[in-house]
Amino acid sequence: MPNLSDIIEGFIKELMDANNNDVIEIQRNILAQQFDCSPSQINYVLTTRFTNDRGYVIESRRGGGGYIRIFKVHSSEDELKRILNENIGDSITLNKSMDLVNALSERDVITEGEKAIMQSVLSDRVLNIVAYEDRNKLRAYLLKEMILVSVEDNDY
């Protein structure tokens, strides 16, 4: 059963899809009322689920007529290079690698099939042949290579 954060995230993504738009404008208080939660719960969802790494930019204005604008950013070659250098680096944890693969899939940088293969290859189940302290380094190397091959295949 999904938790409230998952439900709110799904609702916001549905709004974006329903409008066929890469930007939506919402009001934090109205959304909080709709989900019978505090505005801080909405803030939590926005700051953890709609990050730059996941392909979103948040713009907000506080106050009585305040709003939150959520922009969906499309990938470019420069953005992917930034992801490779800043988000992966020389080492990446299992959770961060899975989040990044999910974000790349959501942004249509990789296909669902590529996502499944990447998640399998990056799992601790597969990397258990390597000493625990070396897994995150190997995971980073594998993830970078898979992204580069995927980008080359998609002609970014």
Secondary structure, 3 states (H helix, E strand, C coil): CCCHHHHHHHHHHHHHHHCCCCEEEECHHHHHHHCCCCHHHHHHHHHHHCCHHHCEEEEEECCCCCEEEEEECCCCHHHHHHHHHHHHCCCCCHHHHHHHHHHHHHCCCCCHHHHHHHHHHHCHHHHCCCCHHHHHHHHHHHHHHHHHHHHHHCCC
